Amino acid sequence: MNPSTSNDDDLNEEHKPTDADSMHTAKIMKAMLSYRSFGREKLCEVISSFRSLSNEHIQLVAAQHTKHIRSCFDCVDENQKFLEMVVAFSANMFGGEDQAIQLLNELAPATNHFMDKVKSTLRQVIREWSSTGAQEREATYRPIIEELERRFPTDRENIQILVPGAGLGRLAWEFVERGFSVQANEYSMFMLLTSCFFLNKPLELNSLTIYPHTLETSNLWSYEDALQPIKFPDISPGMSDECRKNTFSMCAGDFLEVTKEDTEQFDCVVTAWFIDTANNIISYIERIREILKPGGVWINVGPLTYHYSEMEGEVSIELPYAEVLRIVREKGFIVENERGLESSYSANYKSMLRYLYTCAFFAASKPKMPSEMKSPKDEASDATQQAGTSESSEDGALVVPVSRIKMIYDTVPDVLPLSADGAAALSMAVECLAQDLLEKVYKRAKNDEIDYDDVSAMIRSEDELSWLHEFVPKRLTYEKACSIIQNKENAD
């Protein structure tokens, strides 16, 4: 799911469930088939703006600009050819779409929102099915694949994986290639039509070309950067079950709706750039726990660019990552291998502007038995990790993230440079200190949980921790504070 769609005003129009499925599909096809007229209209607007210049200014830019615009018209035509291939192929694959195709001529012109979705789909093609997108896939798909392969080294055809928000299907296909049985789920018909094309139509490697940035006019280093051709596919799935022991399917619809009957069905749920598409992220967490088998694992990666944020008429529960992780643990998951991963999303690497996300990566296991639930001591240890992501040492132990150590280091003036080894050593030292403090607090705790007063009291009982007094002061009740103030006033 593309995070850049989070502020679309008309998101409901695409995602609202409706009984008129053929009509909705026809609207999507209409938008794809309208790309040429949309692109030409945008280019004509650019031409009109340049014609408003003075003669002197026109002479300055006319030669190069006119050549560029002509090339843009050609690129728009090439993009349209690809979109027509997708519509023609996918319409035949989707049962009952003849009625939708017949409706095309009766439909009103596609909205700007739908045309933005078409442009986004072109960029998504590059991200998922070209060598140009390999850098982004490597950043966030590779860690997921490695985690899966580590956890399930054998008997993979019997491992059932669900991939909600599957987009154009590349990540799901990577799992299938490695022998897993996969069910992908996607809500956007733009994604469903296009993924159907890639996953089912046999294609020669790099046999197709599009120009995904041809309508971009801002943040260009040169005209040529808007005209860069991207060849695809870098691989050709040609999905066939004939020689596979494992299975693959694509399920269309809302994640919460299509999984409401799937109690303990999956060994693994993989959410990549997905959980922020929820109106209520807690519902996603609860559903993932319900559909996982005991001992199953949820692997997540992505930011929290809440898609319904500031959208009129929509519920949008927007929690910070620390709260999300706390709720994940509260729902019984055992969080492991948590860390941050940096990645862009459908970026134009020749643009002046690129967004870089720091994505949350974690693997969260559903206990096999109630006895596997964590003790208060374990939960207290987990709480120390909620202020930031954690990293793994070579022996698998969680440590305070080096990125956090470097952030603290940057706040200290007039110190020597910090090497990578130095940062790692400080990280481990802080981890050991935290572990020591937790063990001492746990031994002194009087209740079923460790609270602020337990930590503060322990610090005051250790002379060598006097330097922490001002950072974790003894907490006063309101009545005690009033009494101190009154006594001070009486003394004065």
N, C-alpha and C positions, 0 to 999 in steps of 0.2 A: 504494500500500500504506500502510495507516494505521500510523504509528509507535506509536500508543497500544496496539497489540496486542502489543507486544514482551514483556510479562510475563505473557501468558495461560498458565495452567498446562496447558491442554488444546490448545495450538496444534497438536500432532501429530495430534489427532483430525481436524482439518479438513484438514491438509496432507499426511497420510500417503497415498502412492499406494496404490490398491486396485483389484482387478479388478471389485469390485461397484460400478461407477459409478452404476447406477440406484439402488441402496440409499443411496449417499452423497448423491445429488441429492435423494432423498426425505427424508433427514434435514434437509437445508437448507430444503426446502419446508415440512416439518413445523414447523421453528423459525419461519419467517416467518408461517405460519398460526396459530402459538400466541402471537403477540404480544399479542393482546387478553387472553387468560387470564393471561399473565405480568404484563402491566401492571396488571390488576385485582388480582392477588395482591399486588403491591408496594404498591398504594394501600391495600389492606385492612390491610397491615402498618403503614402510616403511621397509619391510623385507630386501630388497636389501641394503638399507642404513645401517641397523644393521649388515649385513654380512660383510660390509667393515671394521668393527672394528677389532682391534687386538684380538687374542685368549683370552688374559687376560681380556679385557673389555667385550668380549662376555660372559665369565664365570660369570662376575659380574651381568649381566642383563638378561641372557638367560631364566632362569626358569620363572620369572614373566612376562617377555615380550612375550615369546612364548604362555603362557596361555592367555594373554590379546588379542593377535592377533587372536587366535582361536575363542575367544568369539566375537571379532569384526566381523569375517566372519559370525557367526551365526546371529548377530544383523542386518547385511546388508541383509541377507536372509529374516528376519522378516519384515524389512522395505519394501522390494520388494513385499512381499505378500500384504501389504496394498495398495501400489501403483497400483498393478494389479487389486485389487478390485475397486479402483477409476476409472481406465480406462474402465474396463468391464461394470460397472454400468453407468457411464456418457456417454459412447459412445452410449448406447441404448437410453438415454434420449435426446441426441442432434440429431435432424432430419438430415438425409442425411449423416451420418458419416460412413456408410459402405464403401464408396469410399475411405475415409481417412484411414480406417483400412487396406484396400487392398494395400495402398501405403507404409505401414510401411516397408515391406521387401525391397522395392526399394530405400528407403531413405539412405543417407549417415549417418554415426554414428553421434550421437548428439554432439554438440559443448560443450566445457567446460562452456560456458556461460549458455546454457540450463541446464546443469547438476547442476550448482550453483543454478539455479532457482528451481530445484527439491529439493535440500537440504533446500533451503529457505522455500519451501512449507511445508516440514515436520515440520520445526520450527513454521510456521504459524498455523499449525494444533494444536500444543500445546498451542499457545497463545490464540486461539479462542475457542477451543472445549475441553479443559481439565481443571481440577481443578488447575493444575499447573499454568495455565495462568490467574487465577482469580485475582491475585495481579495487573497485568498490566491492565486488564479490569476494575477493580475497580477504578484505578487511573484516567483513562480518559473516559471510557464509562459511569461510574456511574454519573458524573456531567452532562453529556448530557441527560441521562435518567431523572434525577431529574428536569432539566430545562424544558424538554418537559412535564413532568407530571404536573409541576406547571402551565405552560402556557395553557395546554389543559386538564383540569380535567374531562370533559364530552364529549359525542358525538364524541369519538375518531375514530370510524369507518369512519367518514366523513372527518377526517383530513388526507390530502395527504402529505406524507413525501418522499423526494428523498434522497437517500444515495449514492452519487457517490464515486468511489473507495472503494466498499463494501468489498473487500477481500474475505474471506471465509464465509461471511454472518452473523456472530454472532450478530453484532450490529443491523443490519436490523431485524434479527429474534427477538431480545429483544424488538424492537418497536412493531412488530406484536403481540407478546405475551401480550403486554399491550393494545392491541385493536386498534392500529393505522393502517391505510392503507399505505402500503410501496411499493415503487419502488426502488430496488437496481440497481446500475449500476457498471459494472466492465469491464476493458479492457484486463487484463491478462488472457489468456486462461488457464494457470496453476491454477489461482484462480477460474475461472469459472467451470472447470471440477471438482475440488475438492469441491467447495461449492455445486455443484449439488448433489454430493454424500451425503453430510451431511444434506442438506435441504430436500431431497426427500427419502432417503433410511431409513426405520425403523431400528434402532440400539438399542441393549440392552445397558444400562448404563455401561460404563467402560469395554466393551466387547472386545475392540481392544487395541493392544499395539504396540508402535514403540520405536525406540532408536534414537532420532534425533541428538544426539551428538557423535555418534559412530565413525565418521571419523575425529573428532577433535583430534589434537595432541599437541596443544599449550595451555598454561595457565591451565593445569590440576593439581589439588591437588593430585589426585591419579588416577590409571587406572580405578577404579570403577566409577569415576565420568563421564567418557566417555560412560559408559555402562548403565547409569540409565534408567530404563524402564518408559515410560509415558503411563498411561492408559487413554482412552477416548472412547466415548464422556461423558462429565459430565452431559449432558442433551441430549435428543434425540428429535429433532424437528419433524421429520416425517411429514413435512408440508402438511396439508390437509385443503382444503377450506370448507369441508362439514359442520362443526359446527361453522364457523366464519362469522361474519358480515363484518369484514374488509377484505381487499384484499392484496395480495403479488405478486410481479413479479420481475424477474431478467432480466435486459436489458444489453446485451453485446455490447461493442463498446466504442469509444472515447466520453468522457463527452460532449465536445463541439458539436460533430456531432449528438449525439442521442437526444440532447435537443434543437436543433436549431429551431424547430417548436413549442416548449412548452412555449408559452407566458402566464405568470400568471397562471400556472397550479398547483403550489404546495403551501401548507400552511407552509411548513418547508423544508429547505434544511440542511442536516447534513453532514459536511465535517470533518471526523476524520482521521488524518494523511494523508491528501490528497492534500491540495492546493499547496504544493511544488512540485507536479508532473507536473505542467504546464510549458510549454515553456515561456509563458507570463502570469504571475499571474493576471495581470489586466483584461485579457480576461475572466478568471474564475470569478472575482468579478462582471464584467458586466453581464455575463451570469446568475449568481445566482440572481442578481437583476431582470433580465428580466423574469425568470421563476417563481419567487415568486409572489403570490397574494398580492395585497395591504393589509397591516397589517400582512403579513407573517414574519417569522423569519428565519434567518440563524444562525445556531449554529456551531461553529468551535472549533476544538482542534487539536494541533499538532505543531511540530517544523517547521523550514524552511530549510530543508536539500534538497536544490534544485537538482532535479534528473538529469537535463541536464547540470549541472555545469561542465565546463571543458571538455565537450563532443564535439569532433571535428565535424564540419559540422552542429551543432545544435544551434538554437537561445535559449538563456537562460537569461531571465530577472530576476535578483536576487536582490530583494529589502529587506532592513532591515525591521523589524517588525513595527517600528514607521511609516515608509513610507506606508507600507501595510495598517495600520490602518487609516492613514490620507486619503488614497485613498478610503477606505471603507466608510468613512464619506463623502468624496467629492462626492461619487456616491449616496448620499442621505440616507444612512443607519443611524439609531440611535443606537449607540453601548452601550450595557448594560452588567452588570455583567462580566466585564473583569478581568481576573486574570491569574496567572501562575500556572501550575500543573506539578509536577515532575513525570516522569515515564521512565522506561526502555522499550525496544521493543524486543520481542522474546529473552529475556536474558536467558543465562544458569546460574542459581543461584548457581551452584556449581563450576563455573569457577573463575579463578583469575581476569578475565577481564569482566567488564560489563559497557555499556554506559548508562548514565543517561541524559535524555532530560528534559529541562524545557520548557514545551509546552504552547503555547498561547491558552487560552480559552476565548471565548466571545460569546455573543448572540447579533445579530444585526438585528433590526427590520426595515422592509420596511414600510414607512408611509402609512396610509390609504388614506390621502388627502394631497395635497400640503401644506396646512396650518400647517401640523405637522412638516414641515421642521424646523430645529433649527434656532434661531436668532443668530446674531453675538455674542451676549453675551454668549449664550449657547455654540457656537463653540469655543469661547475663553476658556471657562471652560473646554471643552474637550481637548484642546491643552495641558493643564497642566498635562494630564494623559498620553501623548504620550511618555514621557521619560521612562516609565516603566509600568508594569501591575498594576491594581488597585484591591482593595478588597472591600467587602461589609460589612458595619456595620450591626447591628441587625435591624435597621430601613430601610435598603436597600440603604442608602446613600453611594456613592462612596467615598473612602478615599485613601490617599497616601499609597502605599503598605508597610506593616510592613517590608518586605524583603529589601526594599530600605532604610528604617530607620536604619535597622541593618547594612546595607552596609556602610552608612555614619558613624554610630557609630564606626565601626571597623577602620575607618581612624583617629579617635581622640585618641591621646596617653594619657595614665595615667588617665583613668576614671574608675569609679566603674562599676561592672557588670550591665548589662541591663536586667531586667526581661521582661517577655512577656507582663505583664500589663503596664510596663513602655514604652515599644516599641509601644503598642497600643495607649497610651495616647499621645506620641510624634507624632504618625501618625495623630491622630485627630487634634492636635494643628497645625501641618503644613497645614492640609486641611483647617482649619478655617482661617489661615493667608493667604493662597492662595485665598480663597473666598473673603476675605476682600479687598485684593489688586485688584482682578478682578473687584469688584464692583466700586472701586474708579477710576480705569483706564477707565472703561466703561462710567462713567459719564463725563470724560474729553475727550474722543475720539472725534476727529473732522471729521474722515472719516467713511466709511462704514465698516471698519475693524480696529481692534486694531493692531498696529505695534510696533516695538521696541521703536520708539521715544515717543509714548504715555506712555509706561511703564516707560521709563527713566525719563520723565518729571514729572510723578506722584510721583515717588520716591523722586525726588528733591524738591517737594513741601511739603513733610512731614518731619518735624524735627526728629521724632522718627525713621525714616527709613534711617538716614544718614549712618548707618553701611552697607547699601547696595550699596552705591555710587560706591565703587571700583569694585563691582561685575557687576553692570549694569551702566557703565559709559555713559556719554552723547556722542552720536555719532557725529563725525565731518565729514563734507564733505571734499573731496579732496582739493577743493579750499580753504576752511577755514584752513585746516591743513597747506597748503603751505604758507598761509598768516601769520599764527602764527610763522612758522619757519623763514620766511623772516624778520618779526619784531624782532625776537630774535637775528638774525644775525646782523641786523642794530644796535640793542641796544649794542651788544658786540663790 
